[in-house]
């Protein structure tokens, strides 16, 4: 049995129509029919029933289709890996990013990508987390970094690291923060983030669990400016724990000790692209950059 015959079997099974399958495979309908007949003769079983212009799987066909799909996946993965090794990967990779490039290890990843895939045109686009997700779903982006649970049937994700966020406040509120409960914390002035950012989502989830709403007095989409705004006395904010601890040690802000928000940094990509040679190469470099097991 040839791999192209297996591909035809799977395509006909998915579309349930010979004409549509032939168009999708760029073959004539007689060629598709001949390939299906050849597979059935080799296996010695009927795979399809034909009735009223439709073609449906027999019980035997239904039993074999999962294994056929797995075999194609393995073949496509092997093909993608082979192309990567041969250095023939060309095209463009558009990667969605957010926030601090050092936190994402972006420089190390891009440097390794340029070294291992020199023919690829690589671009990055900074966006809010939910916009990164939408960009990957629409396939405008090849992949992107995301904080939170990217639960979607069309997305695959690779967990990179856990990340913790803390509530930080201006130093002038040190006394207040030492005795404040949730209700008082919510009533204090807060620096908010755009609704499609991960910080907005995490902040909302934190206060929703307490049945409260934070008093947001200003909104910024510049994560890098949070430190400056908190230090200047504008209000409270969520901040990554590593940044918060360092700033608190320098006496630039104070951390409220009663809240820790745990999340996960991941890299998301479309499931349809998992065997695309450029994505295979990208994920290989990403896993090496983050020291992940394959």
C-alpha positions in Angstrom: 0.0 0.0 0.0 1.3 3.4 -1.0 1.2 6.5 1.3 -0.7 8.4 -1.4 -3.4 5.7 -1.4 -3.7 6.0 2.4 -4.0 9.8 2.0 -6.9 9.3 -0.5 -8.6 6.9 1.9 -8.5 9.4 4.7 -9.6 12.3 2.5 -12.6 10.5 1.1 -13.6 9.3 4.5 -13.6 12.9 5.8 -15.4 14.5 2.9 -17.8 11.6 2.2 -17.9 12.6 -1.5 -15.7 11.4 -4.4 -15.9 14.6 -6.4 -15.0 16.8 -3.4 -12.2 14.5 -2.5 -10.8 14.5 -6.0 -10.8 18.3 -6.0 -9.1 18.5 -2.7 -6.4 16.0 -3.8 -6.1 17.6 -7.3 -6.9 14.2 -8.9 -9.5 13.1 -11.3 -12.5 11.2 -9.9 -11.5 8.0 -11.7 -8.0 8.2 -10.2 -9.5 8.5 -6.7 -11.9 5.6 -7.3 -9.0 3.5 -8.6 -6.9 4.2 -5.5 -9.8 3.2 -3.2 -10.4 0.0 -5.2 -6.6 -0.8 -5.0 -6.6 -0.5 -1.2 -9.8 -2.6 -0.8 -8.3 -5.3 -3.0 -5.0 -5.3 -1.1 -6.8 -5.5 2.3 -9.5 -7.8 1.1 -12.3 -5.8 2.7 -14.7 -3.2 1.6 -13.9 0.3 3.1 -16.9 2.3 1.7 -20.5 1.9 0.8 -21.8 4.0 -2.1 -25.4 5.2 -2.1 -27.4 8.2 -3.5 -24.3 10.1 -4.6 -22.6 9.7 -1.2 -19.8 7.5 0.0 -19.7 6.4 3.6 -17.4 4.2 5.6 -18.3 0.6 6.2 -17.9 -0.8 9.7 -14.5 -2.1 8.7 -13.6 1.3 7.3 -14.6 3.0 10.6 -12.3 0.6 12.5 -9.3 1.3 10.2 -9.6 5.1 9.8 -8.0 6.0 13.2 -4.9 4.0 12.4 -4.7 5.4 8.9 -4.8 8.9 10.3 -2.1 8.1 12.8 0.1 6.6 10.0 -0.3 9.8 8.0 0.6 11.9 11.0 3.8 9.9 11.5 4.7 10.1 7.9 4.1 13.9 7.8 6.2 14.4 11.0 9.0 12.3 9.4 8.8 14.4 6.2 8.9 17.6 8.1 11.9 16.5 10.2 13.7 15.4 7.1 13.2 18.7 5.4 14.5 20.5 8.5 17.6 18.4 8.5 18.2 19.0 4.8 18.0 22.8 5.4 15.3 23.3 2.8 12.8 25.1 5.0 11.8 28.5 3.5 9.0 30.9 3.9 7.9 33.3 6.7 7.4 32.8 10.4 5.3 35.5 12.2 5.5 35.0 16.0 3.3 36.7 18.5 4.9 38.1 21.6 4.0 40.2 24.6 5.7 42.0 27.5 9.3 41.5 28.5 11.5 39.8 25.7 13.9 38.6 28.3 11.1 36.8 30.2 10.2 35.0 26.9 13.8 34.2 26.1 13.0 35.8 22.8 16.6 36.8 21.9 18.0 33.4 22.5 15.2 31.7 20.5 15.5 34.1 17.6 19.3 33.7 17.5 19.0 29.9 17.4 16.2 30.1 14.7 18.5 32.2 12.5 21.3 29.7 12.9 19.3 26.6 12.3 16.8 27.8 9.7 18.7 30.5 7.8 16.3 30.5 4.8 13.3 31.5 6.9 12.1 35.1 7.1 11.3 35.6 10.8 9.2 38.4 12.2 7.7 39.1 15.6 4.6 41.0 16.5 3.9 42.4 20.0 0.3 42.1 21.0 -2.0 41.5 23.9 -2.3 37.8 25.0 -5.9 37.3 23.7 -4.9 39.0 20.4 -2.0 36.5 20.1 -4.5 33.7 20.6 -6.8 35.0 17.9 -3.9 35.5 15.5 -2.8 31.9 15.9 -6.4 30.7 15.4 -6.8 32.7 12.2 -3.4 31.4 11.2 -2.1 35.0 10.7 0.5 34.1 13.3 2.5 30.9 13.1 2.6 30.7 16.9 2.9 32.9 19.9 3.5 33.2 23.6 0.4 33.1 26.0 -0.2 33.3 29.7 -3.2 31.3 31.0 -5.1 28.2 29.8 -5.3 28.2 26.0 -8.0 25.6 25.9 -9.2 25.4 22.3 -9.8 22.3 20.1 -7.8 23.9 17.2 -4.8 24.8 19.3 -1.7 22.9 20.5 0.4 24.4 23.3 3.8 23.7 24.9 4.1 24.6 28.6 7.3 26.7 29.1 7.2 27.6 32.8 4.9 28.5 35.7 4.7 32.1 36.6 3.4 33.8 39.7 2.0 37.3 40.1 1.8 39.4 43.2 -0.2 42.5 44.3 2.2 45.5 44.6 1.5 49.0 46.0 3.3 52.4 46.4 5.7 52.6 49.4 3.5 55.4 50.8 0.8 52.7 51.4 3.1 50.4 53.4 1.1 50.9 56.7 -2.2 50.4 54.9 -1.1 47.2 53.1 0.1 45.7 56.4 -3.4 45.6 57.8 -5.7 45.7 54.8 -8.1 42.9 53.9 -9.6 42.1 50.5 -12.4 44.7 50.7 -9.9 47.5 51.5 -7.5 46.3 48.8 -10.3 46.4 46.2 -11.2 50.0 47.3 -7.7 51.4 46.9 -6.8 52.9 43.5 -5.7 50.3 40.9 -3.7 50.5 37.7 -5.7 48.4 35.2 -4.8 46.7 31.9 -6.6 46.4 28.6 -9.4 43.8 28.6 -7.6 41.5 26.2 -4.4 41.4 28.2 -3.4 38.5 30.6 -3.0 41.0 33.5 -6.7 42.1 33.1 -7.8 38.5 33.0 -5.8 37.5 36.1 -6.9 40.6 38.0 -10.6 39.9 37.3 -10.3 36.3 38.3 -8.6 37.2 41.5 -11.3 39.6 42.6 -14.1 37.5 41.2 -13.1 34.8 43.7 -13.7 37.3 46.5 -16.9 38.7 45.0 -15.3 42.1 44.6 -14.4 44.6 41.8 -11.1 46.6 41.9 -11.2 50.4 41.9 -9.4 51.0 38.6 -8.3 54.7 38.2 -6.0 54.4 35.2 -5.4 51.8 32.5 -2.1 51.1 30.6 -1.1 48.6 27.9 2.6 49.1 28.7 3.6 46.4 31.1 7.1 48.0 31.4 5.5 51.2 32.8 3.8 49.4 35.7 6.8 49.7 37.9 7.1 53.4 37.2 3.4 54.1 37.9 3.3 52.1 41.1 6.5 53.7 42.3 5.1 57.1 41.5 2.1 56.5 43.8 -0.5 56.1 41.0 -2.0 52.9 42.5 -1.8 49.1 43.0 -1.0 46.6 40.3 -0.3 43.0 39.6 3.4 42.3 38.9 5.4 39.2 38.1 6.9 37.9 41.3 10.5 38.0 40.3 10.1 41.7 39.4 8.1 42.5 42.5 10.6 40.9 44.9 13.5 42.7 43.3 11.7 46.1 43.5 10.6 45.5 47.0 14.1 44.7 48.1 15.2 48.0 46.6 12.5 49.8 48.6 10.7 50.9 45.5 7.3 49.3 46.3 5.6 47.1 48.8 4.1 43.6 48.3 0.7 42.7 49.8 1.3 39.3 51.4 -2.2 37.8 51.1 -2.4 37.0 47.4 -0.4 34.9 44.9 -1.8 34.3 41.4 -0.3 31.3 39.7 -0.4 31.0 35.9 1.5 29.3 33.1 3.5 30.7 30.2 3.0 28.6 27.1 3.7 28.7 23.4 0.6 28.1 21.2 0.3 27.1 17.6 -2.5 25.8 15.3 -3.0 22.1 15.3 -3.3 22.1 11.5 0.3 23.3 11.3 2.0 20.8 13.6 3.6 19.0 10.7 4.5 22.1 8.7 8.3 22.0 8.3 8.8 25.6 9.6 6.7 24.9 12.6 8.5 21.7 13.3 11.8 23.6 13.2 10.4 26.4 15.3 9.2 24.1 18.0 12.5 22.2 18.0 14.4 25.5 18.7 11.8 26.6 21.2 12.2 23.4 23.2 16.0 23.6 23.1 15.9 27.3 24.2 13.7 26.3 27.2 15.5 23.1 28.0 12.4 21.0 27.5 12.3 17.2 26.9 11.0 16.1 23.5 
